[in-house]
């Protein structure tokens, strides 16, 4: 049984929704954020990437960054760009990207469910990033970016969503990147009760994306409970979430690029690869069409790699993942990358950027080799989480990304 409650969202006035909505803090860097928000004082990047309003040499984790985020958030409220709803509501958030469409319910999930395992995770967090978001939430006194959750679909919830979106939306706009966003407000008490009751029947909710936001929200709650332990209904005991049925999610490949061949010559590297993979030269597909296949761009040429039987047989749900095979058979033993979370010789490129981005990086000579992977499935994610296991870092890339600023959650 999982608890999901309505809340009084802080959100933009309708005519400002497109201007406010921004990319989440963790998919663009400061330079990109400065450029995107340069002529838009209402962009939520001024809150989630507040360093853009400070000198360029400011440390990203400096206290002034969190103070500026608080000031910018309060400015948007003071100027009437953002307003808080008068009573708790649920919301439906729809995103459309090309032929893909996904509808999620926006509400607040209980942090107690995260702490007890009703909300399951599948990735470890990095301490520095968790501390960063904890400071941001605590200083701004709001959760400014939603956690992306999923559950095994329930027709009863689908039916509620369908009945709501048959009516006109509160927001409906297309962002500059071509992705469309629409929002419906659910204020009806009976429908709110139905949604709460239906989620009480859901045994498990899974974090699809936003592990650091979830962990940081829990850390803030733990801190605030020390001064007010009795108030279980306090807003800080809940985390801002958008919750999608699993069959709505669109998972793309999450590819890897490595700086050098760890001292190996190209011929030697290919020879070592041949021990565990069948290799096809001039691989026109570039991206694999099924699991246990890989594309590799090396020295201006694409190769197709297929894991041999001894590589894929007899392994548990973690070791059978393609990201694990790549790590276990190539990145660690051949390229010397034992911890991809901290090694600066590897970067990760979301599939939304395409194979041309892998080619560009390697052709620049700043990087030596790129690997394209078949996307991890939602079912694999849930199977790993159900076993209380952790996927390797950067195993999944979801598109479209949830926009920040359309909803935020005040903690007091």
Phi, psi and omega in degrees: 000123181246143182258122175230127185238157172287166180206165178271091184294142164267122187209163184287148166302143190311317185289346179256001188302314181294322181292323183285315188304130183224165170298152174295161187297335192258010178244357174229154179267178185297322181295315178297320181296319178301317182293318183292326185261002188305318183251020184225092182292349183261355179302136179289354172299334177293344177261309186276342175230054191294347176299342180294343179258015178236166177308145187297337180271009180292131176298134184299336183254013178291148181302330181296334179293317180289323177295321179293322177300316178298315180298317182292323178296314180294326177297317180296324175290315183296322182278358178077013174287320174251143175223157178256135178297149184289331182220160181297136180223161160262166180219151171252130180241119179248137174234140178232125178227109185061234179270001182264139180222135179220139181239125178233154176267128179263124179199194178242123178270148183288127177296331175301325177292326175292318183289330182264353175098004172292326169262116188258146177249164180226001179226151173279156177257160174265136185301318183294321180288325178293318177298319180302309182290327177298314178297321181296311180298314184295317183287316180287339183064035180200150169270114190260355177222133183283152169277137183267108183247159176216162179212158175294125192308147175232126182299327180298321177286321176303320182294320178297314180299316182298322180291327180288314187282357172290341178265177182287143180279160174285316174238151173198105182212161176246123181287169184296338179274005176090356179274132182264148182225134176221146183225135173243143179258132177250102181252348182293126186297320181294318180290323175300316178298320179296318179296316179300316181294320181294321178288336173296339179271350180278122184285324186217136170244144185243141171282118174274312180211146179107032180300321180291322178296319179294313181297322181290321176299320178294323179293319177296317178300316180300318180296316184284335176295336180297328181263345181213066189291340188275340188272087181289341181269002181302144183301328182291351176273008181226152183239133178302128187216149165243124192242117184249146168294148190297333184279000175268346190282146180241104183259126177255169177292152177234103194264164185237143176229132186242141188292323185209173182264020174059037177087356181276144169283157182305313182296321179292318179298314179296321178297319178293322178299323183297345178290330184242349184224142167280134187243129175246127179276158179052054182286103186288335181291330180066314178249135183293149181264356179203169181297152179070012171248153182219146167261148178222126177252117187216127174055041177076017185219140177269139174236147172256129180244133175236123181297134178286163187304320183293343180279326188256346185272147171073026182247159178282182187296333178283308184294340180278348179293145179298323178297327178287318179300314179300316181293315188287327188254343183234302189296314181283302187286329184261321186255358172072025179255098184270331179231093183293346178287334186238347184282124181277006175271002179227141171231163184240135185234117179296145184299341179298337181278347174078174181288337180296330178291322176297317179296317182299316182295314181289320180294338178289347182072000175282341180228149189261322188210144178234147178235128173258142185238158171282138185299140168294141182268159176298323179298320177296318178303311183293322179298319178295312182296322180297335179265009181056037178253166182243131174287158170300156180299149176058049180271335186228145175228112182264139174223143358284158177281145176292133177283145173269150175102336178290331176217136167221162191234107176291138182270348177217000000 
